């Protein structure tokens, strides 16, 4: 099954208007006159203590006996402490960054992958790029914050084609359920097995999910063939998901990417059917092969249903995309078909089982069996409906990604030398109408960025005695971004080197300004709030 929907939605923004950089770019070495200060009047002043959210994450408290209290920075911006910066992640599977190719009965939404999920992850700065403690000189020291490990998604089983395969904890619940249900069927077909039937049933559960893994590997190989990165494969509650981080570039590739999964399931069903011809159907191998053939046929048929997030929905999306030339139109059509499919599953599945249309005895379909059928239908319908909604949100996210442009979101900056007092640096910034400070050497080469959050943590009466270098974060290669970046390229650059501020440079190497991660977050939220 194929699902688009993702992980941690970039939230971004800038309260300053983009028109500020519409004309000639403001150079750090050529500050604008004071009468061209931003209309919103934001300045580096003591009043900024009351406007800490604009500053991004709070600064580490200054060291020294006469520095502010340890919790002063946190008081300025609770919830914005270092390490709690919103995550800048590109659209993935089930709502992140990407396309999730799923197999099995239905996808299991991953809350860490949903951009609208309350569980979307935050990423603190990486080691070496963390903020230094606020100090009175350039030699402030402090431990570099450590990034938490990436969410693994369960037990790592291997890395075929270089892609990690995880088994989610929910799989063990499903394996137990399959073992119990299939064991009951074996009791009627092979009563002589006794208690050993549950071992046979457990083997069937493992073999079935091995088939699901082959289905997912088909999506993965196709994605790698089209140069699309695959983050991981996860076997979970109702099947599996291949987390492909980018969309296919053409409707033809989209169709192929979705179709190869069900095709492999059909081929596996054919292989198991041929193997059945050489074994006795009344034996354990015969029963297992028959079960695997039927289960793979069900997986293929279910995934070919024409609604997102199923593979058939991705194929329908590709067809509509090809006809209209608009991927968003294809997504909307396939998502609404998916929602209609969810309603049909919710109502139709219990009716089919009660009527005996699925091969069950109508006499048995009462009581607990009826409740279980209705519960299964409700779970499947909810997952399909949610997956279709995630696909719509992800399509809308990608539609607005080009609106994120580094040039439009960058703050003006003024260059200051290493030992410049903070008060003098702020005076220059306010005169130029700038909201960022870049520490440069005697030749004007940028060395570090003065953290706005650290400035907020310094009382106004201390600023004449605090050097800007003590509040600065050393520049790394990853903290230099081009003013021409936009959309996914911009998010990729910021995600590669987590930080609170980035130096934006022209192609010639000239300083253009400073980009705040918080500004990018807010800009994205505003873009997503506008209708498509």
TORMARGU-146813 format. One record per residue (C-alpha): residue number from 0; residue in three letters; chain; x, z negated, y. Coordinates in nm, 4 decimals. Layout:
BEGIN
NUM,ALA,A,X,Z,Y
...
This chain:
BEGIN
0,UNK,A,0.0000,0.0000,0.0000
1,UNK,A,0.1173,0.0805,0.3456
2,UNK,A,0.0648,-0.1524,0.6326
3,UNK,A,0.1772,-0.1439,0.9903
4,UNK,A,0.1622,-0.4526,1.1804
5,UNK,A,0.4949,-0.6913,1.2587
6,UNK,A,0.7046,-0.9818,1.3432
7,UNK,A,0.7425,-1.1599,1.6620
8,UNK,A,0.6092,-0.9566,1.9466
9,UNK,A,0.8330,-0.9168,2.2443
10,UNK,A,0.6862,-1.0924,2.5364
11,UNK,A,0.8390,-0.9925,2.8573
12,UNK,A,0.7890,-0.9538,3.2250
13,UNK,A,0.9062,-0.9694,3.5817
14,UNK,A,0.7077,-1.1074,3.8712
15,UNK,A,0.8903,-0.8816,4.1115
16,UNK,A,0.7526,-0.5329,4.1592
17,UNK,A,0.9300,-0.2470,3.9897
18,UNK,A,0.9336,-0.0571,4.3158
19,UNK,A,1.2240,-0.2714,4.4247
20,UNK,A,1.4538,-0.0454,4.2244
21,UNK,A,1.2628,0.2767,4.2691
22,UNK,A,1.5044,0.4065,4.5308
23,UNK,A,1.8796,0.3800,4.5375
24,UNK,A,1.9939,0.1020,4.3023
25,UNK,A,2.0992,-0.2198,4.4674
26,UNK,A,2.4689,-0.2762,4.4030
27,UNK,A,2.6095,-0.6245,4.3699
28,UNK,A,2.8868,-0.5270,4.6080
29,UNK,A,2.6467,-0.3973,4.8712
30,UNK,A,2.3792,-0.6631,4.9254
31,UNK,A,2.0625,-0.5761,5.1122
32,UNK,A,1.9975,-0.7223,5.4540
33,UNK,A,1.7924,-1.0372,5.4802
34,UNK,A,1.4939,-0.8537,5.6229
35,UNK,A,1.4561,-0.6672,5.2944
36,UNK,A,1.4086,-0.9746,5.0846
37,UNK,A,1.1457,-0.9590,4.8090
38,UNK,A,0.7902,-0.9932,4.9273
39,UNK,A,0.7266,-1.2853,4.6956
40,UNK,A,0.9873,-1.4844,4.8869
41,UNK,A,1.1654,-1.6152,4.5798
42,UNK,A,1.5015,-1.7570,4.6793
43,UNK,A,1.7714,-1.9770,4.5337
44,UNK,A,1.6629,-2.2951,4.7123
45,UNK,A,1.5933,-2.6527,4.6256
46,UNK,A,1.2250,-2.5684,4.6013
47,UNK,A,1.3072,-2.3817,4.2867
48,UNK,A,1.2978,-2.7128,4.1070
49,UNK,A,0.9239,-2.6750,4.1158
50,UNK,A,0.9401,-2.3188,3.9917
51,UNK,A,1.1458,-2.3709,3.6821
52,UNK,A,0.9530,-2.1297,3.4600
53,UNK,A,1.0939,-1.8475,3.6728
54,UNK,A,1.4398,-1.9646,3.5856
55,UNK,A,1.4115,-1.9214,3.2105
56,UNK,A,1.5452,-2.1848,2.9702
57,UNK,A,1.6440,-2.5163,3.1190
58,UNK,A,2.0057,-2.5947,3.1831
59,UNK,A,2.2153,-2.8387,2.9903
60,UNK,A,2.2516,-3.1562,3.1976
61,UNK,A,2.5767,-3.1921,3.3904
62,UNK,A,2.8526,-3.4059,3.2600
63,UNK,A,3.0112,-3.6733,3.4671
64,UNK,A,2.9169,-4.0147,3.5960
65,UNK,A,2.7510,-3.8895,3.9130
66,UNK,A,2.5609,-3.5952,3.7655
67,UNK,A,2.1841,-3.5844,3.7349
68,UNK,A,2.0046,-3.7785,3.4645
69,UNK,A,2.0327,-3.6364,3.1110
70,UNK,A,1.6709,-3.5291,3.1061
71,UNK,A,1.6579,-3.3765,3.4529
72,UNK,A,1.6769,-3.0174,3.3336
73,UNK,A,1.4101,-3.0734,3.0724
74,UNK,A,1.1866,-3.2267,3.3363
75,UNK,A,1.2152,-2.9109,3.5426
76,UNK,A,1.0900,-2.6849,3.2657
77,UNK,A,0.9541,-2.8649,2.9602
78,UNK,A,0.9372,-2.6377,2.6617
79,UNK,A,1.2006,-2.4091,2.8017
80,UNK,A,1.5014,-2.6017,2.6762
81,UNK,A,1.7962,-2.4135,2.5374
82,UNK,A,1.7116,-2.2644,2.2005
83,UNK,A,1.3422,-2.2261,2.2783
84,UNK,A,1.3631,-1.8890,2.4499
85,UNK,A,1.0928,-1.6497,2.3338
86,UNK,A,1.2119,-1.4100,2.0679
87,UNK,A,1.2820,-1.0515,2.1640
88,UNK,A,1.2061,-0.8661,1.8464
89,UNK,A,1.1129,-0.5124,1.7958
90,UNK,A,0.7820,-0.4288,1.6299
91,UNK,A,0.8163,-0.4919,1.2643
92,UNK,A,0.6075,-0.4903,0.9589
93,UNK,A,0.2597,-0.6345,0.9753
94,UNK,A,0.2778,-0.6667,1.3454
95,UNK,A,0.7334,-0.6712,1.3934
96,UNK,A,0.8929,-0.4177,1.4562
97,UNK,A,0.7910,-0.1466,1.1970
98,UNK,A,0.5943,-0.0300,0.9018
99,UNK,A,0.5310,-0.2403,0.5954
100,UNK,A,0.4785,-0.0338,0.2820
101,UNK,A,0.2737,-0.2459,0.0444
102,UNK,A,0.1747,-0.2170,-0.3181
103,UNK,A,-0.0617,-0.4199,-0.5288
104,UNK,A,-0.4195,-0.5229,-0.4802
105,UNK,A,-0.3774,-0.5850,-0.1075
106,UNK,A,-0.1145,-0.6889,0.1443
107,UNK,A,-0.0503,-1.0485,0.2215
108,UNK,A,-0.0011,-1.0825,0.5966
109,UNK,A,0.3231,-1.2505,0.6880
110,UNK,A,0.2655,-1.4866,0.9831
111,UNK,A,0.6275,-1.4508,1.0843
112,UNK,A,0.5757,-1.0775,1.1059
113,UNK,A,0.2628,-1.0752,1.3155
114,UNK,A,0.3301,-1.0287,1.6868
115,UNK,A,0.0118,-1.2194,1.7666
116,UNK,A,0.0780,-1.4962,1.5186
117,UNK,A,0.1284,-1.8483,1.6500
118,UNK,A,0.4114,-1.8742,1.4011
119,UNK,A,0.6150,-1.5973,1.5628
120,UNK,A,0.9740,-1.7157,1.5648
121,UNK,A,1.1928,-1.8057,1.8567
122,UNK,A,1.5619,-1.7317,1.8592
123,UNK,A,1.8107,-1.9515,2.0409
124,UNK,A,2.1324,-1.8058,2.1659
125,UNK,A,2.3902,-1.7059,1.9101
126,UNK,A,2.7162,-1.8937,1.8702
127,UNK,A,2.9566,-1.7952,2.1396
128,UNK,A,2.6828,-1.6842,2.3780
129,UNK,A,2.5198,-2.0205,2.4334
130,UNK,A,2.5081,-2.1900,2.7692
131,UNK,A,2.7935,-2.4208,2.8629
132,UNK,A,2.7199,-2.7654,3.0011
133,UNK,A,2.6776,-2.7861,3.3752
134,UNK,A,3.0108,-2.8994,3.5197
135,UNK,A,3.1951,-2.9309,3.8494
136,UNK,A,3.4707,-2.6927,3.7493
137,UNK,A,3.5326,-2.3975,3.5231
138,UNK,A,3.6514,-2.6058,3.2297
139,UNK,A,3.3174,-2.7537,3.1233
140,UNK,A,3.2995,-2.7900,2.7469
141,UNK,A,3.0230,-2.8371,2.4976
142,UNK,A,2.9203,-2.7339,2.1494
143,UNK,A,2.7897,-2.3793,2.1152
144,UNK,A,2.4323,-2.3690,1.9866
145,UNK,A,2.3876,-2.2298,1.6388
146,UNK,A,2.1269,-1.9731,1.5503
147,UNK,A,1.8887,-2.0685,1.2696
148,UNK,A,1.9083,-1.8508,0.9596
149,UNK,A,1.6790,-1.5522,0.9382
150,UNK,A,1.3569,-1.6205,0.7441
151,UNK,A,1.4427,-1.5178,0.3901
152,UNK,A,1.0899,-1.4731,0.2552
153,UNK,A,1.1430,-1.6520,-0.0770
154,UNK,A,1.3819,-1.6267,-0.3692
155,UNK,A,1.6404,-1.3492,-0.3391
156,UNK,A,1.6322,-1.1365,-0.6567
157,UNK,A,1.8815,-0.8637,-0.5681
158,UNK,A,1.9734,-0.5864,-0.3250
159,UNK,A,1.8855,-0.2449,-0.4700
160,UNK,A,1.9996,0.0324,-0.2339
161,UNK,A,2.1336,-0.2456,-0.0104
162,UNK,A,1.7842,-0.3793,0.0640
163,UNK,A,1.7203,-0.7480,-0.0216
164,UNK,A,1.4286,-0.8135,-0.2577
165,UNK,A,1.2542,-1.1500,-0.2249
166,UNK,A,0.9889,-1.3171,-0.4372
167,UNK,A,0.7565,-1.5225,-0.2179
168,UNK,A,0.6436,-1.8654,-0.3426
169,UNK,A,0.2858,-1.7346,-0.3562
170,UNK,A,0.3911,-1.4990,-0.6366
171,UNK,A,0.4262,-1.7891,-0.8781
172,UNK,A,0.0636,-1.8827,-0.8155
173,UNK,A,-0.0455,-1.5274,-0.8925
174,UNK,A,0.1763,-1.5152,-1.2021
175,UNK,A,0.0108,-1.8327,-1.3296
176,UNK,A,-0.3345,-1.6869,-1.2589
177,UNK,A,-0.2522,-1.3605,-1.4387
178,UNK,A,-0.1077,-1.5552,-1.7327
179,UNK,A,-0.4270,-1.7575,-1.7629
180,UNK,A,-0.6681,-1.4632,-1.7290
181,UNK,A,-0.4749,-1.2212,-1.9519
182,UNK,A,-0.4200,-1.4982,-2.2055
183,UNK,A,-0.7960,-1.5425,-2.2343
184,UNK,A,-0.8370,-1.1712,-2.3025
185,UNK,A,-0.5625,-1.1798,-2.5660
186,UNK,A,-0.7489,-1.4581,-2.7447
187,UNK,A,-1.0324,-1.2129,-2.8133
188,UNK,A,-0.8086,-0.9133,-2.8950
189,UNK,A,-0.5266,-1.0880,-3.0871
190,UNK,A,-0.6598,-1.4266,-3.1953
191,UNK,A,-0.3753,-1.4724,-3.4438
192,UNK,A,-0.1285,-1.5276,-3.1575
193,UNK,A,-0.2550,-1.8769,-3.0857
194,UNK,A,-0.0767,-2.0513,-2.7992
195,UNK,A,0.1928,-1.7814,-2.8018
196,UNK,A,-0.0563,-1.5573,-2.6206
197,UNK,A,0.0390,-1.7274,-2.2932
198,UNK,A,0.4024,-1.6271,-2.3367
199,UNK,A,0.2862,-1.2690,-2.3881
200,UNK,A,0.0661,-1.3015,-2.0788
201,UNK,A,0.3569,-1.4313,-1.8720
202,UNK,A,0.5655,-1.1327,-1.9832
203,UNK,A,0.2793,-0.9054,-1.8739
204,UNK,A,0.2695,-1.0717,-1.5284
205,UNK,A,0.6441,-1.0166,-1.4822
206,UNK,A,0.6235,-0.6576,-1.6080
207,UNK,A,0.3305,-0.5837,-1.3775
208,UNK,A,0.5206,-0.7056,-1.0721
209,UNK,A,0.8224,-0.5072,-1.1877
210,UNK,A,0.5924,-0.2048,-1.1600
211,UNK,A,0.4940,-0.3162,-0.8108
212,UNK,A,0.8647,-0.3391,-0.7259
213,UNK,A,0.9143,0.0212,-0.8414
214,UNK,A,0.6253,0.1204,-0.6137
215,UNK,A,0.7982,-0.0526,-0.3215
216,UNK,A,1.1350,0.0999,-0.4063
217,UNK,A,0.9734,0.4426,-0.3819
218,UNK,A,0.8747,0.3644,-0.0214
219,UNK,A,1.2216,0.2240,0.0442
220,UNK,A,1.4106,0.5249,-0.0921
221,UNK,A,1.1904,0.7606,0.1101
222,UNK,A,1.2460,0.5533,0.4247
223,UNK,A,1.6224,0.5510,0.3758
224,UNK,A,1.6111,0.9258,0.3136
225,UNK,A,1.4454,0.9644,0.6558
226,UNK,A,1.7061,0.7351,0.8194
227,UNK,A,1.4536,0.4541,0.8710
228,UNK,A,1.6015,0.1039,0.8273
229,UNK,A,1.4354,-0.1221,0.5710
230,UNK,A,1.4615,-0.4925,0.6466
231,UNK,A,1.3548,-0.6288,0.3070
232,UNK,A,1.1126,-0.5965,0.0140
233,UNK,A,0.8924,-0.8937,-0.0619
234,UNK,A,0.6768,-0.9540,-0.3693
235,UNK,A,0.3931,-1.1793,-0.2687
236,UNK,A,0.0388,-1.2958,-0.3394
237,UNK,A,-0.1449,-0.9636,-0.3645
238,UNK,A,0.1362,-0.7216,-0.4350
239,UNK,A,0.4438,-0.6281,-0.2361
240,UNK,A,0.5577,-0.5116,0.1037
241,UNK,A,0.8497,-0.2936,0.2118
242,UNK,A,0.9352,-0.3904,0.5670
243,UNK,A,1.0388,-0.0654,0.7354
244,UNK,A,1.1547,-0.1329,1.0894
245,UNK,A,1.0670,0.1995,1.2535
246,UNK,A,0.7861,0.4523,1.2506
247,UNK,A,0.8283,0.7947,1.0948
248,UNK,A,0.9042,1.0565,1.3575
249,UNK,A,0.6593,1.3203,1.2321
250,UNK,A,0.3179,1.3148,1.0603
251,UNK,A,0.4684,1.4989,0.7642
252,UNK,A,0.7239,1.2267,0.7065
253,UNK,A,0.4563,0.9626,0.7551
254,UNK,A,0.2456,1.1265,0.4842
255,UNK,A,0.5354,1.1499,0.2389
256,UNK,A,0.6447,0.7933,0.3118
257,UNK,A,0.2962,0.6648,0.2272
258,UNK,A,0.2271,0.8911,-0.0707
259,UNK,A,0.5417,0.8236,-0.2755
260,UNK,A,0.4264,0.4692,-0.3627
261,UNK,A,0.0960,0.5603,-0.5309
262,UNK,A,0.2674,0.8629,-0.6860
263,UNK,A,0.5220,0.6371,-0.8579
264,UNK,A,0.2420,0.4086,-0.9790
265,UNK,A,0.0638,0.7109,-1.1301
266,UNK,A,0.3877,0.8229,-1.2967
267,UNK,A,0.4386,0.4744,-1.4415
268,UNK,A,0.0837,0.4780,-1.5762
269,UNK,A,0.1641,0.8107,-1.7447
270,UNK,A,0.4837,0.6709,-1.8957
271,UNK,A,0.2985,0.3704,-2.0381
272,UNK,A,0.0267,0.6008,-2.1766
273,UNK,A,0.2860,0.8126,-2.3576
274,UNK,A,0.4508,0.4985,-2.4954
275,UNK,A,0.1124,0.3851,-2.6291
276,UNK,A,0.1015,0.6911,-2.8538
277,UNK,A,0.3943,0.5708,-3.0617
278,UNK,A,0.2819,0.2096,-3.1211
279,UNK,A,-0.0131,0.0522,-3.3009
280,UNK,A,-0.2858,-0.0337,-3.0439
281,UNK,A,-0.3699,-0.3527,-3.2340
282,UNK,A,-0.0235,-0.5036,-3.1800
283,UNK,A,0.1325,-0.6978,-2.8943
284,UNK,A,0.3304,-0.3943,-2.7672
285,UNK,A,0.0165,-0.1808,-2.7804
286,UNK,A,-0.1881,-0.4326,-2.5810
287,UNK,A,0.0882,-0.4821,-2.3238
288,UNK,A,0.1352,-0.1075,-2.2727
289,UNK,A,-0.2405,-0.0577,-2.2357
290,UNK,A,-0.2573,-0.3392,-1.9795
291,UNK,A,0.0346,-0.2000,-1.7800
292,UNK,A,-0.1124,0.1500,-1.7848
293,UNK,A,-0.4486,0.0279,-1.6550
294,UNK,A,-0.2949,-0.2021,-1.3927
295,UNK,A,-0.0777,0.0780,-1.2523
296,UNK,A,-0.3793,0.3090,-1.2370
297,UNK,A,-0.5654,0.0403,-1.0419
298,UNK,A,-0.2714,-0.0082,-0.8041
299,UNK,A,-0.2484,0.3664,-0.7409
300,UNK,A,-0.6238,0.4110,-0.6952
301,UNK,A,-0.6583,0.1106,-0.4660
302,UNK,A,-0.3680,0.2156,-0.2477
303,UNK,A,-0.5049,0.5682,-0.2139
304,UNK,A,-0.8222,0.4406,-0.0449
305,UNK,A,-0.8232,0.6009,0.3026
306,UNK,A,-0.7983,0.3010,0.5305
307,UNK,A,-0.5220,0.0986,0.6901
308,UNK,A,-0.3260,-0.0992,0.5848
309,UNK,A,-0.3336,0.0827,0.2500
310,UNK,A,-0.1125,0.3803,0.1694
311,UNK,A,-0.4181,0.6036,0.1816
312,UNK,A,-0.4793,0.4808,0.5350
313,UNK,A,-0.1270,0.5837,0.6347
314,UNK,A,-0.1909,0.9233,0.4812
315,UNK,A,-0.5185,0.9555,0.6753
316,UNK,A,-0.3349,0.8518,0.9906
317,UNK,A,-0.0774,1.1248,0.9290
318,UNK,A,-0.3493,1.3874,0.8834
319,UNK,A,-0.5315,1.2880,1.2048
320,UNK,A,-0.1974,1.2691,1.3861
321,UNK,A,-0.1156,1.6233,1.2706
322,UNK,A,-0.4554,1.7582,1.3801
323,UNK,A,-0.4726,1.5854,1.7190
324,UNK,A,-0.1032,1.5599,1.7959
325,UNK,A,-0.1576,1.1928,1.8903
326,UNK,A,-0.0293,0.9163,1.6594
327,UNK,A,-0.2446,0.6581,1.8394
328,UNK,A,-0.5592,0.8569,1.7577
329,UNK,A,-0.4596,0.8645,1.3925
330,UNK,A,-0.3992,0.4904,1.3911
331,UNK,A,-0.7368,0.4131,1.5502
332,UNK,A,-0.9226,0.6362,1.3040
333,UNK,A,-0.7450,0.4968,0.9963
334,UNK,A,-0.7783,0.1370,1.1166
335,UNK,A,-1.1557,0.1627,1.1642
336,UNK,A,-1.1915,0.3262,0.8236
337,UNK,A,-0.9913,0.0322,0.6887
338,UNK,A,-1.2316,-0.2130,0.8483
339,UNK,A,-1.5253,-0.0278,0.6973
340,UNK,A,-1.3451,-0.0414,0.3632
341,UNK,A,-1.3067,-0.4191,0.3999
342,UNK,A,-1.6842,-0.4544,0.4435
343,UNK,A,-1.7438,-0.2369,0.1369
344,UNK,A,-1.5080,-0.4524,-0.0705
345,UNK,A,-1.6751,-0.7720,0.0502
346,UNK,A,-2.0219,-0.6513,-0.0493
347,UNK,A,-1.9562,-0.3982,-0.3241
348,UNK,A,-1.7039,-0.5724,-0.5502
349,UNK,A,-1.9337,-0.8628,-0.6515
350,UNK,A,-2.2224,-0.6195,-0.7067
351,UNK,A,-2.0093,-0.3984,-0.9308
352,UNK,A,-1.8919,-0.6879,-1.1459
353,UNK,A,-2.2413,-0.8353,-1.1780
354,UNK,A,-2.3880,-0.4994,-1.2781
355,UNK,A,-2.1260,-0.4500,-1.5483
356,UNK,A,-1.9959,-0.1334,-1.3831
357,UNK,A,-1.6399,-0.2604,-1.4255
358,UNK,A,-1.6810,-0.3145,-1.7978
359,UNK,A,-1.7842,-0.6807,-1.7900
360,UNK,A,-2.0765,-0.8204,-1.9839
361,UNK,A,-2.3613,-0.8905,-1.7435
362,UNK,A,-2.4421,-1.2084,-1.9342
363,UNK,A,-2.0966,-1.3465,-1.8538
364,UNK,A,-2.1190,-1.2695,-1.4832
365,UNK,A,-2.2992,-1.5856,-1.3837
366,UNK,A,-2.1922,-1.9224,-1.2591
367,UNK,A,-1.8201,-1.9660,-1.2066
368,UNK,A,-1.7389,-1.5979,-1.2734
369,UNK,A,-1.9735,-1.4924,-0.9936
370,UNK,A,-1.8151,-1.7387,-0.7543
371,UNK,A,-1.4652,-1.6176,-0.8446
372,UNK,A,-1.5669,-1.2535,-0.7966
373,UNK,A,-1.7117,-1.3309,-0.4548
374,UNK,A,-1.4025,-1.5316,-0.3582
375,UNK,A,-1.1687,-1.2502,-0.4667
376,UNK,A,-1.3756,-0.9967,-0.2724
377,UNK,A,-1.3664,-1.2161,0.0384
378,UNK,A,-0.9881,-1.2569,0.0181
379,UNK,A,-0.9299,-0.8834,-0.0297
380,UNK,A,-1.1702,-0.7942,0.2512
381,UNK,A,-1.0082,-1.0433,0.4894
382,UNK,A,-0.6596,-0.9120,0.4151
383,UNK,A,-0.7624,-0.5484,0.4618
384,UNK,A,-0.9495,-0.6271,0.7853
385,UNK,A,-0.6539,-0.8255,0.9203
386,UNK,A,-0.4069,-0.5539,0.8220
387,UNK,A,-0.6145,-0.2898,0.9999
388,UNK,A,-0.6235,-0.5049,1.3132
389,UNK,A,-0.2484,-0.5576,1.2960
390,UNK,A,-0.1977,-0.1823,1.2709
391,UNK,A,-0.4015,-0.1320,1.5878
392,UNK,A,-0.2009,-0.3977,1.7712
393,UNK,A,0.1287,-0.2492,1.6580
394,UNK,A,0.0259,0.0998,1.7676
395,UNK,A,-0.0678,-0.0402,2.1054
396,UNK,A,0.2641,-0.2242,2.1239
397,UNK,A,0.4616,0.0951,2.0591
398,UNK,A,0.2504,0.2785,2.3128
399,UNK,A,0.3569,0.0316,2.5831
400,UNK,A,0.7224,-0.0010,2.4804
401,UNK,A,0.8402,0.2831,2.7091
402,UNK,A,0.7116,0.0790,3.0062
403,UNK,A,0.9960,-0.1682,2.9520
404,UNK,A,1.2809,-0.0231,3.1614
405,UNK,A,1.5976,-0.2141,3.2365
406,UNK,A,1.6282,-0.0553,3.5795
407,UNK,A,1.2815,-0.1704,3.6868
408,UNK,A,1.3162,-0.5241,3.5486
409,UNK,A,1.6666,-0.5999,3.6768
410,UNK,A,1.7165,-0.8635,3.9465
411,UNK,A,1.9463,-0.7989,4.2395
412,UNK,A,2.2763,-0.9785,4.2153
413,UNK,A,2.5601,-1.0670,4.4500
414,UNK,A,2.9231,-1.1010,4.3378
415,UNK,A,3.0980,-1.4331,4.3951
416,UNK,A,3.4496,-1.5411,4.3091
417,UNK,A,3.5285,-1.8097,4.0550
418,UNK,A,3.5805,-2.1066,4.2869
419,UNK,A,3.2988,-2.0260,4.5313
420,UNK,A,3.0860,-2.3373,4.5939
421,UNK,A,2.7322,-2.3078,4.4642
422,UNK,A,2.5827,-2.3708,4.8067
423,UNK,A,2.7792,-2.0802,4.9580
424,UNK,A,2.6881,-1.8514,4.6681
425,UNK,A,2.3191,-1.9335,4.7129
426,UNK,A,2.3444,-1.8679,5.0854
427,UNK,A,2.4841,-1.5222,5.0185
428,UNK,A,2.2152,-1.4516,4.7586
429,UNK,A,1.9348,-1.5587,4.9907
430,UNK,A,2.0779,-1.3495,5.2730
431,UNK,A,2.0858,-1.0450,5.0451
432,UNK,A,1.7441,-1.1122,4.8957
433,UNK,A,1.9042,-1.1431,4.5519
434,UNK,A,1.8053,-1.3632,4.2607
435,UNK,A,2.1224,-1.3540,4.0517
436,UNK,A,2.4923,-1.4358,4.0828
437,UNK,A,2.7770,-1.2557,3.9065
438,UNK,A,3.1168,-1.4254,3.8947
439,UNK,A,3.3953,-1.1721,3.9540
440,UNK,A,3.7742,-1.1839,3.9688
441,UNK,A,3.9889,-1.0898,4.2674
442,UNK,A,3.9522,-0.7204,4.1809
443,UNK,A,3.5733,-0.7389,4.1615
444,UNK,A,3.5609,-0.7212,3.7818
445,UNK,A,3.2624,-0.9195,3.6426
446,UNK,A,3.3634,-1.2217,3.4366
447,UNK,A,3.0461,-1.4225,3.3816
448,UNK,A,2.6869,-1.4761,3.4886
449,UNK,A,2.5629,-1.7852,3.6687
450,UNK,A,2.2697,-1.9196,3.4729
451,UNK,A,1.9650,-1.9596,3.6914
452,UNK,A,1.8433,-2.2497,3.4779
453,UNK,A,2.1740,-2.4284,3.5420
454,UNK,A,2.1316,-2.3839,3.9175
455,UNK,A,1.7934,-2.5525,3.9023
456,UNK,A,1.9559,-2.8524,3.7326
457,UNK,A,2.2002,-2.9162,4.0194
458,UNK,A,2.0638,-3.1362,4.3015
459,UNK,A,2.0909,-2.9730,4.6427
460,UNK,A,2.3237,-3.2401,4.7818
461,UNK,A,2.5746,-3.1714,4.4981
462,UNK,A,2.5867,-2.7944,4.5412
463,UNK,A,2.8697,-2.7809,4.7996
464,UNK,A,3.1000,-2.9521,4.5467
465,UNK,A,3.0020,-2.7517,4.2353
466,UNK,A,3.1901,-2.4283,4.1643
467,UNK,A,2.9823,-2.1387,4.0362
468,UNK,A,3.2175,-2.0949,3.7410
469,UNK,A,3.1030,-2.4285,3.6019
470,UNK,A,2.7482,-2.2953,3.5722
471,UNK,A,2.8389,-1.9532,3.4343
472,UNK,A,2.8163,-1.7983,3.0910
473,UNK,A,3.1111,-1.5803,2.9916
474,UNK,A,3.0264,-1.2138,2.9487
475,UNK,A,3.0562,-1.0569,2.6054
476,UNK,A,3.0316,-0.6876,2.5263
477,UNK,A,2.6757,-0.7351,2.4037
478,UNK,A,2.5730,-0.8929,2.7335
479,UNK,A,2.6460,-0.5703,2.9233
480,UNK,A,2.3508,-0.3337,2.9064
481,UNK,A,2.2976,0.0052,3.0630
482,UNK,A,2.0503,0.0443,3.3469
483,UNK,A,1.9144,0.3512,3.1665
484,UNK,A,1.7889,0.1592,2.8605
485,UNK,A,1.4157,0.1354,2.7978
486,UNK,A,1.1661,0.0666,2.5201
487,UNK,A,1.2989,-0.0054,2.1733
488,UNK,A,1.6566,0.0716,2.2783
489,UNK,A,1.6384,-0.2037,2.5385
490,UNK,A,1.4915,-0.4516,2.2909
491,UNK,A,1.7557,-0.3576,2.0331
492,UNK,A,2.0316,-0.4271,2.2837
493,UNK,A,1.8879,-0.7664,2.3795
494,UNK,A,1.8181,-0.8620,2.0205
495,UNK,A,2.1724,-0.7779,1.9114
496,UNK,A,2.3171,-1.0431,2.1456
497,UNK,A,2.0685,-1.3252,2.2168
498,UNK,A,2.1183,-1.4647,2.5677
499,UNK,A,1.9145,-1.5700,2.8689
500,UNK,A,2.0692,-1.3210,3.1147
501,UNK,A,2.2437,-0.9870,3.0808
502,UNK,A,2.4651,-0.7884,3.3179
503,UNK,A,2.3106,-0.4485,3.3901
504,UNK,A,2.5598,-0.1754,3.4755
505,UNK,A,2.5427,0.1881,3.5760
506,UNK,A,2.6980,0.4613,3.3633
507,UNK,A,2.9943,0.4546,3.6027
508,UNK,A,3.0486,0.0837,3.5288
509,UNK,A,2.9206,-0.0398,3.8647
510,UNK,A,2.7170,-0.3605,3.8683
511,UNK,A,2.3467,-0.2884,3.9058
512,UNK,A,2.2141,-0.6425,3.8677
513,UNK,A,2.1145,-0.9098,3.6179
514,UNK,A,1.8378,-0.8809,3.3587
515,UNK,A,1.6603,-1.1996,3.2541
516,UNK,A,1.5202,-1.2170,2.9005
517,UNK,A,1.2229,-1.4094,3.0382
518,UNK,A,1.1455,-1.1211,3.2748
519,UNK,A,1.1357,-0.8781,2.9836
520,UNK,A,0.9040,-1.1116,2.7948
521,UNK,A,0.6603,-1.1368,3.0848
522,UNK,A,0.6635,-0.7625,3.1531
523,UNK,A,0.5629,-0.6926,2.7965
524,UNK,A,0.2763,-0.9407,2.8074
525,UNK,A,0.1461,-0.7699,3.1225
526,UNK,A,0.1779,-0.4259,2.9653
527,UNK,A,-0.0079,-0.5367,2.6524
528,UNK,A,-0.2876,-0.6831,2.8661
529,UNK,A,-0.3667,-0.3389,3.0041
530,UNK,A,-0.6059,-0.1222,2.7988
531,UNK,A,-0.4599,0.1687,2.6059
